[in-house]
Amino acid sequence: MRLQLSRQPVFVLTGGDPLKRPDIFELVEYASTHGVRISLTPSATPLLTPEAILKLKQCGLARLAISLDGPTAETHDAFRRVPGSYDWTLRAVSWAREIGLPVQINTTITRRSLQELDSIIALVEQLDIVLWSVFFLVPTGPGFHDGPDFR
């Protein structure tokens, strides 16, 4: 097997939520028309619609990266502190895949979700993604709080 590496730069727009920028589509188009491979990491909110995903692809988005932090709504939504974000995330993955936009899943592993790692892996395997990026939460600063035990 011969490995080919792309020399095209990758530019990742992340947040907060980059979809809150009124010029996000122009930024994506500008970068993509100037030889930059562009990826976007939006939040799973009502701003992330099938229409927004299609427009991002039309503007040249190369990959949609989205967070999935648990195998169930209970785990994911508790970590994200946004009820319904699990379902929104899975819908966004589906919408992107329907139009042929590659999807990357980002997962933050915590003490709580580590116990569900096998289930997270099983879910990720079903999603037809191009990359699974795993992060380990180090409980300091904003990652350390008095709420549910996510450490």
C-alpha positions in Angstrom: 0.0 0.0 0.0 1.3 3.4 -0.9 0.4 6.4 1.2 -0.3 9.6 -0.5 -0.2 12.8 1.5 -2.0 15.9 0.5 0.0 19.1 0.5 -3.2 21.2 0.4 -3.5 23.1 3.7 -6.5 22.3 5.9 -8.2 25.3 7.6 -10.7 24.4 10.4 -13.3 26.9 11.5 -14.6 26.1 15.0 -16.2 28.1 17.8 -18.2 28.7 19.7 -20.4 28.1 16.7 -19.0 29.4 13.4 -22.6 29.3 12.0 -23.3 32.4 14.1 -21.0 34.4 11.9 -23.1 36.2 9.3 -20.2 35.9 6.8 -19.5 32.2 7.3 -20.5 31.1 3.8 -18.4 33.8 2.3 -15.4 32.8 4.4 -15.8 29.1 3.3 -16.1 30.1 -0.3 -13.1 32.5 -0.2 -10.8 29.9 1.4 -11.9 27.1 -0.9 -11.4 29.2 -4.0 -7.9 30.1 -2.8 -6.6 26.5 -2.5 -7.4 25.9 1.1 -9.2 22.7 2.1 -11.7 23.9 4.7 -13.5 22.1 7.5 -16.1 23.4 9.9 -17.0 22.4 13.4 -20.5 23.8 14.1 -22.6 23.3 17.2 -25.6 21.0 17.0 -28.2 23.8 17.2 -31.1 25.0 15.1 -28.6 27.0 13.0 -27.3 23.6 11.7 -30.0 22.8 9.1 -30.0 20.7 5.9 -30.0 24.0 3.9 -27.0 25.4 5.8 -25.1 22.1 5.3 -25.9 22.1 1.6 -24.9 25.8 1.2 -21.6 25.1 3.0 -20.9 22.3 0.6 -21.8 24.5 -2.4 -19.4 27.1 -1.1 -16.6 24.5 -1.0 -16.6 23.0 2.4 -14.5 19.8 2.4 -15.6 18.3 5.7 -18.1 18.8 8.4 -16.8 17.9 11.9 -19.3 17.5 14.7 -19.1 16.5 18.3 -20.6 13.2 19.6 -19.8 12.7 23.2 -21.8 9.6 24.1 -23.7 6.7 22.7 -27.0 8.0 24.0 -28.9 11.2 24.3 -28.6 11.0 28.1 -24.8 10.9 28.1 -24.2 13.3 25.2 -26.8 15.9 26.2 -25.6 15.9 29.8 -22.0 16.5 28.7 -23.1 19.2 26.2 -25.7 20.6 28.7 -28.1 21.1 25.7 -31.2 18.9 25.7 -31.8 17.5 22.2 -28.2 18.0 20.9 -27.7 14.3 20.5 -30.6 14.0 18.1 -29.6 17.1 16.3 -26.0 15.8 15.9 -27.2 12.5 14.4 -29.5 14.3 12.0 -26.7 16.6 10.9 -24.5 13.6 10.2 -27.2 12.1 8.1 -27.9 15.3 6.2 -24.2 15.7 5.4 -23.9 12.1 4.3 -27.0 12.4 2.1 -25.3 15.1 0.0 -21.9 13.4 0.0 -20.2 15.8 2.4 -17.5 13.9 4.4 -18.1 13.9 8.1 -15.7 13.8 11.0 -16.8 12.9 14.5 -15.1 14.5 17.5 -15.6 12.7 20.8 -14.5 13.9 24.3 -13.9 11.0 26.6 -14.6 11.6 30.2 -14.7 9.4 33.3 -18.4 8.9 32.7 -18.3 8.2 29.0 -15.2 6.0 29.3 -17.5 3.3 30.7 -19.5 3.5 27.5 -16.6 3.5 25.1 -17.6 0.2 23.4 -21.1 1.6 22.7 -19.6 4.8 21.4 -17.4 2.8 19.0 -20.3 0.8 17.8 -22.3 3.9 17.1 -19.4 5.7 15.3 -18.9 2.6 13.1 -22.5 2.9 11.9 -22.2 6.6 10.8 -20.1 6.3 7.6 -17.5 8.9 8.6 -14.1 9.7 7.3 -12.4 10.4 10.7 -13.0 9.8 14.4 -11.1 12.2 16.5 -10.9 11.4 20.2 -10.1 13.9 23.0 -9.5 13.2 26.7 -10.9 15.8 29.1 -8.4 17.0 31.6 -10.4 18.5 34.4 -8.9 22.0 34.8 -10.4 25.5 34.3 -13.8 25.4 32.4 -13.6 21.6 32.1 -13.8 21.3 35.8 -17.1 22.2 37.3 -19.5 21.4 40.2 -22.2 19.8 38.0 -22.5 16.1 37.1 -19.3 14.2 37.4 -17.9 14.4 33.8 -14.2 14.1 34.8 
